[in-house]
Amino acid sequence: MSESGSAAQGAVGDHTDLPFVPTGEPLIAHEVYIDVLNPGQGPCRALDGQTAGSGNGYVAEKDVDPHIWDHLVRLDGEVRLRQEQNQQSGKDSPSVDPDISGIGHVP
């Protein structure tokens, strides 16, 4: 299992009673969520029309105690830090071209 996957399992395993948004359910626009099944992305604000996908483990900030939220954000940040360290050391390097200048332009 990958480092991010094991960290996600740790986050979920430590808090099996987390109030996950069910798959297919809409997220409340402009509310803050964290995806504990895909750590390293940080908290995010939901967009209009956004729904929870089958691979997501969204937890709303408003649905958990502040100390639980802080713990989830800290775990997420630790995963992100490890991802960045691995990229800098040459491990887990991205398989995509880092040149994003052409994104959004049709040739």
N, C-alpha and C positions, 0 to 999 in steps of 0.2 A: 504494500500500500504506500502511496506517496506521502511525503511529509505533510502536505496540505490536507490530504485525505485523513491521515491519522489525527491531525489536529482537529479536524472537523468532527471526527468520531469522538474525540475527547470532549469537545464542547457539547456535543449531543449527549454523550454518555454521562457527563457530569450533570446534565440538566434535562433528564428525560421528560420532565413536566413542562418544558418550554411551550408556549402557545404559538406553534407554527401556523402560518397562513396555509390553509388547505390548497392543494393543487387545483388550479382553475379559478380560484377565488380572486376577486379584484383586491388590489392594494388600495389603501385610501390615499388619494392624491395629496402630495406634499407632506405626508407623514414620513418619519424616518424609520428605516428598516435595516437589518443586517442579515446577510445570508450565511448562516452557520454551516451549511453544507458546501459552500464554495468560499472558504475563508481567504483573506488577503485582498479583498476588494474594498473593505471599509464600509462604514454605514453609508446609506444612500437615501435620497429623498424620492419617493414614488412619483411617477409621472401619471398624468391623466390616462386612464385606460389600461394601465399596467396590471398584469395578473401574475399570480404565482405559478411557475412552471413545475413540471414533474421532477426536475433536478434541483429545485430550490428548497431552501429551508429558511424562508423569511420569518423573522421575528420582529414585531413592531416595538420600538422603544417605549411607547406608551403602555404596552401590555405587560411589561416586566418591571420589577423593583429596580431602582437606580443602581444598586450594588450588583445586581445580575447583569444589567446592561453594561456597566463598566467592565465587568469580567469578560463579557462577550467581545467587546471592542478591544480589550487588551489582548485576548487570544488571537483575534483577527490581525491586530497589528504585529504580533510576534510572528505569525505566518508570513505576512507581507515582508517583514524584515529578512526572514530566512530566504524567501524567494529572491529578493534583491541581492542578498549576499551570494546566493548560488549563481545568479546571472553574472555577477562581477567576477566570480572565480571560474567561470566557464562551464559550470554545471547547469543543466536544465536550460540551456540557451534557447531562445525562441526560434522556432522553425519558420518564422515569417520574415519577410524583408522589412527591416526597420524604417525604410524610406516611406513615409506616409504622405509625401507631397502630392501624389496623384489621386488620393482618395477623394471621391465625390466628383471627379471629372470623368466624363465619358469621352473616350478617344474618338 
